[in-house]
Amino acid sequence: MKLVIAIIQSDKMKDVKQALRNVKVGKITVSDVIGCGAQVGKTDTCDGIITEGNLLERVRFEIAVNDDYVKPTLEAIIEGARTGNIGDGKIFIVQLEECIRIRTGESGRLAIG
């Protein structure tokens, strides 16, 4: 089992959700986050004063998948999020030690579904 964490541009959320739906991955958690990477943020101008606002709005997907769904999940995220420009985002894959479905008490592969 793996936990796939993807940080992407906010305006690509619908594309990523659709790409995941196309590969039958539908159990996702999505959060609004802020951060910066290679872009080093943005510069804002307010009343003629330039300010460094180095945190950008992004979307974070968290998707727990069984091992056989890792590759299709990664491919779907990349398909939906890639623009080819700096700031497309990052994907992290973390070993998931355990998953427990609270309603039924199922664990492991069965809990992820």
N, C-alpha and C positions, 0 to 999 in steps of 0.2 A: 504494500500500500504506500502511496505517495501523497504528499500535499503539494499541489502545484500553486505557486503564488506568482501572479503576473501584475506588474505595474505598467499601465498603458496610458496613452493620451485620452482625456475625457471624451473627446468627440468620436473616438473609435469604439466606445462601449457597445453600441448597437450592433456594429459589424462583428465584434468578437462574440457577443451573445448569439447572433445568428449562426456564425461558423461553428460554435460549440453545439448548438441545437442540431445542426446538420450532421454531426458525428455522434449524436445521441448522448451528449453530456449536458445534463440539465440541472444538476444539483450543485448550485454555485452560491457563493457569498460575495457580494460586491460592496465596497466601501469607497467613499470619497476620501482622498488623502492629499497631502501636499508634500513636495520634496523637490530635489534637484539632482541632476546627474551631470553628464558632460556638457549640457547646455548652460550650466551655472546660473540658471534662473533667468529672469527678465528684468528689464529696466523700465520704470514707470516715470511719467512726468506729471506733476500736479502743481498747478499755478506756476509753471515755468521752472520748478525745482525738480531735478532729476534724482530719483531714489532707486536704490538697488533693492528690488524685491526678489531675492534669490530663491524663493520657493514657488513652485508651479503646481497648479491643480492637476491631479491625476486620479485614476481609478485603480483600485486594487481588487483583483479577483483572487479568491481562495477556493480551490477545488480539490476535494479529496477523491482520489481515484484508485481503483485496483490497478495492479501493474500492467495488465493488458490494455488499459485505457490511457496510459501515460503518453505514448507517441501520438495517437489521434488528438488528444487534448492539446499537446504542444503545437502540432501542425495547425489546428484550428485557431489557436490564439495568434500564432504568427500570421496566418492568412488574414485574419480580421484586423490586426493591429498594425501591420507593416505599411509604412508609407515610403520607406527608403531614405527618409531624412533623419537627422539627428533628433533624438528625443522620442523615438518609437517605443522605448520602454525596455523592461527586463523581465525575464522569467526565472524563478527559483524553484528547484525541485528538492523537497525535504522528505526524508524517510519518515513515514508515519507509523509510530510504534503501535498504536491501538486506536480503534474507533468503536464507539458504543452508541447504539440507537436507544435513546432514553425511553421511548414509548414501549418498545418490545424487549429491551435488554439484549438484543442481538449484538454480536461484536464481530470485529474483523471484516472480512469480505462481505459478509451478509449485511452488516450495518451500513456499509458504503453503498451497496446496491448495484 
